[in-house]
Amino acid sequence: MSTIRFVMIGGFLGAGKTTSIARLARMYQQRGHKVGIVTNDQATDLVDTHTLREQGFNVGEVPGACFCCNFNELTATVDRISAGERPDVILTEPVGSCTDLVATVIRPLQ
């Protein structure tokens, strides 16, 4: 079984993260890859999740806290997405206020 590629697209509020993820997801799909997406926000009603689902994407979400503060929910969401139609790539969108994603998310995933 091949490894799932994990890609994080970060940036400040309004930087275009959701738009970039949608475009990247379409590009992967056009190349025959299965894509999963995980969105994140401090709030509990995630607009980005709704926007991406309306475009037909498989989207999980980690609401109520950033990935750094809710790492277990991030890994559980990735596991749920992976258990279904196993994606080749998972695109993730951390909340714009996450400051050190390398130390708090990337290293623990390794």
C-alpha positions as CSV (number, residue, x, y, z in Angstrom):
1,M,0.0,0.0,0.0
2,S,1.4,3.4,-1.0
3,T,1.9,6.3,1.4
4,I,-0.7,9.1,1.4
5,R,0.9,12.4,0.6
6,F,0.0,15.0,3.3
7,V,0.1,18.7,2.1
8,M,-0.6,21.7,4.3
9,I,-1.5,25.0,2.7
10,G,-1.2,27.8,5.3
11,G,-1.5,31.5,5.3
12,F,-3.3,34.5,6.9
13,L,-7.0,35.0,6.8
14,G,-8.0,36.0,3.3
15,A,-4.7,34.8,1.7
16,G,-6.5,32.4,-0.7
17,K,-5.9,29.1,1.1
18,T,-9.3,27.6,0.3
19,T,-9.1,28.8,-3.3
20,S,-5.6,27.3,-3.7
21,I,-6.7,24.0,-2.1
22,A,-9.7,23.7,-4.5
23,R,-7.5,24.4,-7.5
24,L,-4.8,22.0,-6.3
25,A,-7.4,19.3,-5.6
26,R,-8.9,19.6,-9.1
27,M,-5.4,19.4,-10.6
28,Y,-4.7,16.2,-8.6
29,Q,-8.1,14.7,-9.7
30,Q,-7.5,15.6,-13.3
31,R,-4.3,13.5,-13.0
32,G,-6.2,10.6,-11.7
33,H,-5.5,11.0,-8.0
34,K,-8.0,10.6,-5.2
35,V,-8.0,13.7,-2.9
36,G,-9.2,14.2,0.7
37,I,-9.3,17.6,2.4
38,V,-9.2,18.6,6.0
39,T,-10.3,22.2,7.0
40,N,-9.7,23.9,10.4
41,D,-10.9,26.9,12.3
42,Q,-11.3,28.2,15.8
43,A,-15.1,28.4,15.2
44,T,-17.5,25.4,15.1
45,D,-19.3,26.3,11.8
46,L,-16.6,26.0,9.1
47,V,-17.4,28.1,6.0
48,D,-14.5,26.6,4.1
49,T,-15.8,23.0,4.7
50,H,-19.2,24.0,3.2
51,T,-17.5,25.8,0.3
52,L,-15.3,22.8,-0.6
53,R,-18.1,20.3,-0.2
54,E,-20.3,22.3,-2.5
55,Q,-17.6,21.8,-5.1
56,G,-17.8,18.0,-4.6
57,F,-14.8,17.4,-2.5
58,N,-14.4,14.8,0.3
59,V,-13.9,17.1,3.3
60,G,-13.2,16.4,7.0
61,E,-12.9,19.2,9.5
62,V,-11.2,20.0,12.8
63,P,-13.4,22.7,14.4
64,G,-13.0,24.7,17.6
65,A,-9.2,24.8,17.8
66,C,-6.2,24.9,15.6
67,F,-4.4,21.7,14.5
68,C,-1.7,22.4,17.0
69,C,-4.1,22.5,19.9
70,N,-6.3,19.6,18.6
71,F,-3.7,17.3,17.1
72,N,-5.6,14.1,18.1
73,E,-8.7,15.3,16.2
74,L,-6.5,16.1,13.2
75,T,-5.1,12.5,13.1
76,A,-8.6,11.0,13.8
77,T,-10.0,13.1,10.9
78,V,-7.2,12.0,8.5
79,D,-7.8,8.4,9.6
80,R,-11.5,8.7,8.9
81,I,-10.9,10.1,5.4
82,S,-8.3,7.4,4.7
83,A,-10.6,4.6,5.9
84,G,-13.1,5.3,3.1
85,E,-12.0,5.7,-0.5
86,R,-8.3,5.9,0.3
87,P,-6.9,9.1,-1.1
88,D,-3.5,9.5,-2.7
89,V,-3.2,13.0,-1.2
90,I,-4.7,14.8,1.7
91,L,-4.7,18.6,1.5
92,T,-5.1,20.4,4.8
93,E,-5.9,24.0,5.6
94,P,-4.8,25.1,9.1
95,V,-6.4,28.2,10.7
96,G,-4.5,31.3,9.8
97,S,-3.4,31.9,13.4
98,C,-1.3,28.7,13.7
99,T,2.2,29.9,14.3
100,D,4.6,26.9,14.3
101,L,3.1,24.1,12.2
102,V,6.4,22.4,11.7
103,A,7.0,21.9,15.5
104,T,3.4,21.2,16.5
105,V,2.0,19.2,13.5
106,I,4.6,18.1,10.9
107,R,7.2,16.7,13.3
108,P,4.7,14.7,15.4
109,L,3.3,13.2,12.1
110,Q,6.7,11.9,11.2
